[in-house]
Amino acid sequence: GLLARGEAARLRQSLGMLAVMIALLLVVMGVASPFQRLATIPDTVAKGFSGEATGFGGRITVWQAAASAWRAHPILGAGLGTFVVASTPHFRRDDGNIWYFAENEYLQLLVEGGVLGLALGLIALGTLARTAWRAREAAGSPRGRLLILGSLVGLLALALQCLGDFPMHVPGVAVPAVILAALLDRLGRARAAPLSGPGPSRRAAALALPGALAPAVVGLAVLVALARLAAVEAMIVGAGLPIPGAALPDVEEPIRTWDDLDRREDALEAALRLRPDWAEGHFRLGNTYVGMYRLSVKEALTGFNKGLGAVDALSDPLWLHRTVHAPDAGKSRGLDHEAVRTYLVPAARCFLEARRCCPSLALTQLRLATLDYLIGAGDGGPAFAAHALRLAGADSRIIARAARAASQVHDLPLAARAWRKALALGQVDVARTAVTIGEALPPDTILKEVLPAGTRARLAFSFADLLYAASEQKPIHDQFLRAARGWVPEEQTLTPNERLWLGAQLDARLGDADAARAAMIASLVQEPLREPWRTEFAHWLLTWGDPQEAQRQARIGLQFAPNHPSLRYVLERSSEALARAAPRPSGPRRP
């Protein structure tokens, strides 16, 4: 408005009316007002630095990973279209998301094209702004100048939006933006060209002909390539697979029917004939063969009266991997079955092709780590598992499976490092992971190399009960509890009162009843509404032989939660104990 003042008679009135309409629109929107969303930015920014990936907090998380990815290839970048693969190893928190874009077009261009790519992009923007402004100055009418100015402001708004979003990766935004930019550039260049003068000579025209034809040739080549990609996309979508590049494959895909798997196999093989260097296609085809293997094994085990969980475990290639690498397994143990030769051997070839096309994909390295016995030369299972661990970033599912693969090939230090990373992320099932770790590693190794700092007190407490609860394992159980008691002050994710309660639990388990009782009372004084704490304290009081205090604690808890079943149970048990301990009345019995 400031730049165009005086160029149109009704400009001020139009802008004033526009401001009124915007204000009315914001009032009508009510709770969805953008002002309320803007007010949440400081809070989400703070949460982003602390690890919560919501709103701008999520953008901060992905921006941090993108900055780390750029430092790995600062000049030329990782390559156009490689943001997912380039940034994944640099994430440090597992929020369950896969970030396909950097939520900032300039940062994404920096990651994929390096300093050189970003410089070319900024030069293109500056050149466009210069030619568009030249077109505005040379426009022959106020109406023309306003149209050019409006187009330029629209592109400026889009350039600002690119700071916190990825609009140029959305075709509905990118296509009209490119068309508008081309029109402005053409208008600016036409205004800058001389209006009169001698025309070019025939020799100059002949020399300029290749340059004039070059865009047409390049455009034709691009159209041919895009037609091939469109054909691949149609095949893939028709087989029920996601559009290429829209979603990464999963670590564990559901077992499908034979018809679905056959349709996927045909579509992927046809697509790879048109696009032979497509890493995702090779990986999905390998996953399809793995699905066929699992389905054939499940059908073969149908008549053996095994539970569903057992059948799923036996059909998992990880089970076969463990069997092949067992100390008493023969060299050709993994190739004795027809399902292995028919499905897993082609799957291994597909994963090798996927690694050839994209060596930085963690899923490919993970699959090769579990099929290493089918690969005659090259990297072994530990090397593949180490690559998968390095490239997985914060994907706890890949990390946990890489740990299992490493333990099955007896690389225990690598397995311990992987499990430590998985537990530090906090996104794994602790009970199942503890059982797996306990089967592979001795107790001392678990304490020294697996439990991550910051949460190892709680984890050592859990591992003690999950792995060493048997009476003959009491020395190991107490060893874990004593280690956990010493690590309680390190639990920075807990509040001081929660750390006090955790220490009290450990003291009670270790037999220090006086210290445990005093700490539990102090914790409940600070937070009297913690019913689970009060219930546990009452149970310990019964164990320590103080039913009267247990009854009192249960009654206090029932005042806050009258229908709490555990507190009512403690009240009944304490009342029964008091009744049994009460002295019987003396004197003659009444007839």
Solvent accessible surface area in square Angstrom, and as a share of the most:
residue,aa,sasa,rsa
1,G,60,0.58
2,L,144,0.71
3,L,112,0.56
4,A,2,0.02
5,R,148,0.54
6,G,67,0.64
7,E,36,0.16
8,A,32,0.25
9,A,100,0.78
10,R,192,0.70
11,L,26,0.13
12,R,167,0.61
13,Q,122,0.54
14,S,63,0.41
15,L,75,0.37
16,G,37,0.36
17,M,121,0.54
18,L,100,0.50
19,A,60,0.47
20,V,80,0.46
21,M,106,0.47
22,I,87,0.44
23,A,54,0.42
24,L,98,0.49
25,L,106,0.53
26,L,36,0.18
27,V,116,0.67
28,V,123,0.71
29,M,76,0.34
30,G,36,0.35
31,V,134,0.77
32,A,61,0.47
33,S,11,0.07
34,P,53,0.34
35,F,128,0.53
36,Q,95,0.42
37,R,181,0.66
38,L,104,0.52
39,A,76,0.59
40,T,71,0.41
41,I,50,0.25
42,P,94,0.59
43,D,76,0.39
44,T,22,0.13
45,V,46,0.26
46,A,64,0.50
47,K,73,0.31
48,G,0,0.00
49,F,120,0.50
50,S,89,0.57
51,G,21,0.20
52,E,78,0.35
53,A,21,0.17
54,T,67,0.39
55,G,48,0.47
56,F,72,0.30
57,G,0,0.00
58,G,1,0.01
59,R,53,0.19
60,I,15,0.07
61,T,10,0.06
62,V,0,0.00
63,W,63,0.22
64,Q,77,0.34
65,A,3,0.02
66,A,0,0.00
67,A,32,0.25
68,S,29,0.19
69,A,3,0.02
70,W,68,0.24
71,R,150,0.55
72,A,57,0.44
73,H,94,0.42
74,P,53,0.34
75,I,110,0.56
76,L,124,0.62
77,G,12,0.12
78,A,34,0.27
79,G,27,0.26
80,L,139,0.69
81,G,71,0.68
82,T,46,0.27
83,F,3,0.01
84,V,22,0.13
85,V,32,0.18
86,A,18,0.14
87,S,0,0.00
88,T,41,0.24
89,P,26,0.16
90,H,47,0.21
91,F,21,0.09
92,R,163,0.59
93,R,88,0.32
94,D,28,0.15
95,D,53,0.27
96,G,69,0.67
97,N,81,0.41
98,I,73,0.37
99,W,44,0.16
100,Y,57,0.22
101,F,59,0.24
102,A,0,0.00
103,E,20,0.09
104,N,21,0.11
105,E,21,0.09
106,Y,47,0.18
107,L,33,0.16
108,Q,7,0.03
109,L,53,0.26
110,L,27,0.14
111,V,1,0.01
112,E,14,0.06
113,G,11,0.11
114,G,0,0.00
115,V,71,0.41
116,L,95,0.47
117,G,14,0.13
118,L,38,0.19
119,A,40,0.31
120,L,109,0.54
121,G,21,0.21
122,L,88,0.44
123,I,113,0.57
124,A,60,0.47
125,L,78,0.39
126,G,42,0.40
127,T,52,0.30
128,L,29,0.15
129,A,48,0.37
130,R,155,0.56
131,T,3,0.02
132,A,0,0.00
133,W,82,0.29
134,R,65,0.24
135,A,0,0.00
136,R,24,0.09
137,E,112,0.50
138,A,46,0.35
139,A,10,0.08
140,G,80,0.77
141,S,49,0.31
142,P,64,0.40
143,R,182,0.66
144,G,20,0.19
145,R,57,0.21
146,L,48,0.24
147,L,114,0.57
148,I,14,0.07
149,L,13,0.07
150,G,45,0.43
151,S,24,0.16
152,L,31,0.15
153,V,78,0.45
154,G,38,0.36
155,L,23,0.11
156,L,103,0.51
157,A,58,0.45
158,L,27,0.13
159,A,24,0.19
160,L,106,0.53
161,Q,88,0.39
162,C,9,0.05
163,L,93,0.46
164,G,18,0.18
165,D,41,0.21
166,F,50,0.21
167,P,4,0.02
168,M,73,0.32
169,H,81,0.36
170,V,61,0.35
171,P,97,0.61
172,G,60,0.57
173,V,55,0.31
174,A,16,0.12
175,V,85,0.49
176,P,71,0.44
177,A,11,0.09
178,V,88,0.51
179,I,98,0.50
180,L,55,0.27
181,A,21,0.17
182,A,59,0.45
183,L,104,0.52
184,L,4,0.02
185,D,35,0.18
186,R,153,0.56
187,L,70,0.35
188,G,0,0.00
189,R,128,0.47
190,A,44,0.34
191,R,112,0.41
192,A,51,0.39
193,A,49,0.38
194,P,119,0.75
195,L,176,0.88
196,S,100,0.65
197,G,60,0.57
198,P,137,0.86
199,G,61,0.58
200,P,112,0.71
201,S,68,0.44
202,R,223,0.82
203,R,191,0.70
204,A,46,0.36
205,A,53,0.41
206,A,63,0.49
207,L,130,0.65
208,A,61,0.47
209,L,98,0.49
210,P,86,0.54
211,G,50,0.48
212,A,71,0.55
213,L,93,0.47
214,A,47,0.36
215,P,91,0.57
216,A,67,0.52
217,V,98,0.57
218,V,91,0.52
219,G,31,0.30
220,L,115,0.57
221,A,61,0.47
222,V,73,0.42
223,L,116,0.58
224,V,80,0.46
225,A,42,0.33
226,L,95,0.47
227,A,63,0.49
228,R,104,0.38
229,L,73,0.36
230,A,60,0.46
231,A,38,0.30
232,V,1,0.00
233,E,71,0.32
234,A,70,0.55
235,M,64,0.29
236,I,1,0.00
237,V,75,0.43
238,G,61,0.59
239,A,6,0.05
240,G,57,0.55
241,L,8,0.04
242,P,48,0.30
243,I,83,0.42
244,P,28,0.17
245,G,53,0.51
246,A,58,0.45
247,A,35,0.27
248,L,44,0.22
249,P,8,0.05
250,D,66,0.34
251,V,8,0.05
252,E,79,0.35
253,E,42,0.19
254,P,91,0.57
255,I,52,0.26
256,R,81,0.30
257,T,81,0.47
258,W,76,0.27
259,D,102,0.53
260,D,42,0.22
261,L,7,0.03
262,D,64,0.33
263,R,114,0.42
264,R,22,0.08
265,E,36,0.16
266,D,93,0.48
267,A,14,0.11
268,L,0,0.00
269,E,61,0.27
270,A,22,0.17
271,A,0,0.00
272,L,17,0.08
273,R,177,0.65
274,L,65,0.32
275,R,77,0.28
276,P,78,0.49
277,D,96,0.50
278,W,13,0.05
279,A,15,0.12
280,E,23,0.10
281,G,0,0.00
282,H,19,0.09
283,F,2,0.01
284,R,15,0.06
285,L,11,0.06
286,G,0,0.00
287,N,10,0.05
288,T,5,0.03
289,Y,22,0.09
290,V,5,0.03
291,G,12,0.11
292,M,7,0.03
293,Y,9,0.03
294,R,30,0.11
295,L,24,0.12
296,S,24,0.15
297,V,25,0.14
298,K,50,0.21
299,E,96,0.43
300,A,69,0.54
301,L,31,0.15
302,T,107,0.62
303,G,68,0.65
304,F,130,0.54
305,N,151,0.78
306,K,94,0.40
307,G,47,0.45
308,L,130,0.65
309,G,54,0.52
310,A,47,0.37
311,V,15,0.08
312,D,47,0.24
313,A,54,0.42
314,L,36,0.18
315,S,0,0.00
316,D,19,0.10
317,P,3,0.02
318,L,0,0.00
319,W,87,0.30
320,L,6,0.03
321,H,0,0.00
322,R,119,0.44
323,T,23,0.13
324,V,18,0.11
325,H,50,0.22
326,A,32,0.25
327,P,130,0.82
328,D,127,0.66
329,A,22,0.17
330,G,45,0.43
331,K,212,0.90
332,S,65,0.42
333,R,99,0.36
334,G,2,0.02
335,L,74,0.37
336,D,87,0.45
337,H,101,0.45
338,E,126,0.57
339,A,21,0.16
340,V,1,0.01
341,R,129,0.47
342,T,64,0.37
343,Y,41,0.16
344,L,0,0.00
345,V,37,0.21
346,P,28,0.18
347,A,0,0.00
348,A,5,0.04
349,R,150,0.55
350,C,14,0.08
351,F,0,0.00
352,L,58,0.29
353,E,64,0.29
354,A,0,0.00
355,R,66,0.24
356,R,132,0.48
357,C,37,0.22
358,C,27,0.16
359,P,86,0.54
360,S,48,0.31
361,L,18,0.09
362,A,8,0.06
363,L,13,0.06
364,T,0,0.00
365,Q,7,0.03
366,L,5,0.02
367,R,23,0.08
368,L,0,0.00
369,A,0,0.00
370,T,2,0.01
371,L,2,0.01
372,D,16,0.08
373,Y,42,0.16
374,L,33,0.16
375,I,31,0.16
376,G,88,0.84
377,A,84,0.65
378,G,73,0.70
379,D,54,0.28
380,G,37,0.35
381,G,3,0.03
382,P,51,0.32
383,A,36,0.28
384,F,2,0.01
385,A,2,0.01
386,A,34,0.27
387,H,57,0.26
388,A,0,0.00
389,L,11,0.05
390,R,150,0.55
391,L,12,0.06
392,A,1,0.01
393,G,1,0.01
394,A,7,0.05
395,D,31,0.16
396,S,3,0.02
397,R,122,0.45
398,I,9,0.05
399,I,0,0.00
400,A,23,0.18
401,R,25,0.09
402,A,1,0.01
403,A,0,0.00
404,R,81,0.30
405,A,1,0.01
406,A,0,0.00
407,S,17,0.11
408,Q,19,0.09
409,V,21,0.12
410,H,112,0.50
411,D,39,0.20
412,L,65,0.32
413,P,89,0.56
414,L,10,0.05
415,A,0,0.00
416,A,1,0.01
417,R,133,0.48
418,A,1,0.01
419,W,3,0.01
420,R,80,0.29
421,K,65,0.27
422,A,0,0.00
423,L,8,0.04
424,A,62,0.48
425,L,33,0.16
426,G,55,0.53
427,Q,109,0.48
428,V,29,0.17
429,D,80,0.41
430,V,52,0.30
431,A,46,0.36
432,R,179,0.65
433,T,13,0.08
434,A,0,0.00
435,V,71,0.41
436,T,38,0.22
437,I,0,0.00
438,G,28,0.27
439,E,135,0.61
440,A,34,0.26
441,L,7,0.04
442,P,68,0.43
443,P,34,0.21
444,D,72,0.37
445,T,32,0.19
446,I,0,0.00
447,L,18,0.09
448,K,160,0.68
449,E,84,0.38
450,V,0,0.00
451,L,1,0.01
452,P,6,0.04
453,A,69,0.54
454,G,22,0.22
455,T,37,0.21
456,R,56,0.21
457,A,0,0.00
458,R,84,0.31
459,L,17,0.08
460,A,0,0.00
461,F,24,0.10
462,S,43,0.28
463,F,0,0.00
464,A,0,0.00
465,D,53,0.27
466,L,79,0.39
467,L,32,0.16
468,Y,15,0.06
469,A,76,0.59
470,A,43,0.33
471,S,101,0.65
472,E,137,0.61
473,Q,58,0.26
474,K,118,0.50
475,P,98,0.61
476,I,50,0.25
477,H,26,0.12
478,D,24,0.12
479,Q,62,0.27
480,F,0,0.00
481,L,0,0.00
482,R,140,0.51
483,A,24,0.19
484,A,0,0.00
485,R,86,0.31
486,G,54,0.52
487,W,42,0.15
488,V,8,0.05
489,P,89,0.56
490,E,62,0.28
491,E,1,0.00
492,Q,133,0.59
493,T,101,0.59
494,L,30,0.15
495,T,68,0.40
496,P,98,0.62
497,N,11,0.06
498,E,41,0.18
499,R,53,0.19
500,L,64,0.32
501,W,10,0.03
502,L,12,0.06
503,G,2,0.02
504,A,0,0.00
505,Q,34,0.15
506,L,0,0.00
507,D,17,0.09
508,A,6,0.05
509,R,97,0.36
510,L,61,0.30
511,G,62,0.59
512,D,69,0.36
513,A,33,0.26
514,D,119,0.62
515,A,41,0.32
516,A,0,0.00
517,R,77,0.28
518,A,64,0.50
519,A,16,0.13
520,M,0,0.00
521,I,70,0.36
522,A,41,0.31
523,S,0,0.00
524,L,7,0.04
525,V,115,0.66
526,Q,110,0.49
527,E,53,0.24
528,P,54,0.34
529,L,113,0.56
530,R,77,0.28
531,E,41,0.18
532,P,91,0.57
533,W,23,0.08
534,R,11,0.04
535,T,12,0.07
536,E,52,0.23
537,F,0,0.00
538,A,0,0.00
539,H,62,0.28
540,W,44,0.16
541,L,0,0.00
542,L,29,0.14
543,T,98,0.57
544,W,69,0.24
545,G,58,0.56
546,D,34,0.18
547,P,27,0.17
548,Q,127,0.57
549,E,28,0.13
550,A,0,0.00
551,Q,24,0.11
552,R,128,0.47
553,Q,11,0.05
554,A,0,0.00
555,R,133,0.48
556,I,46,0.23
557,G,1,0.01
558,L,21,0.11
559,Q,143,0.64
560,F,96,0.40
561,A,21,0.16
562,P,78,0.49
563,N,128,0.66
564,H,45,0.20
565,P,102,0.64
566,S,44,0.29
567,L,0,0.00
568,R,113,0.41
569,Y,115,0.44
570,V,0,0.00
571,L,37,0.18
572,E,102,0.46
573,R,101,0.37
574,S,0,0.00
575,S,42,0.27
576,E,96,0.43
577,A,22,0.17
578,L,53,0.26
579,A,72,0.56
580,R,181,0.66
581,A,79,0.61
582,A,57,0.44
583,P,127,0.80
584,R,218,0.80
585,P,132,0.83
586,S,114,0.74
587,G,57,0.55
588,P,136,0.85
589,R,233,0.85
590,R,227,0.83
591,P,179,1.12
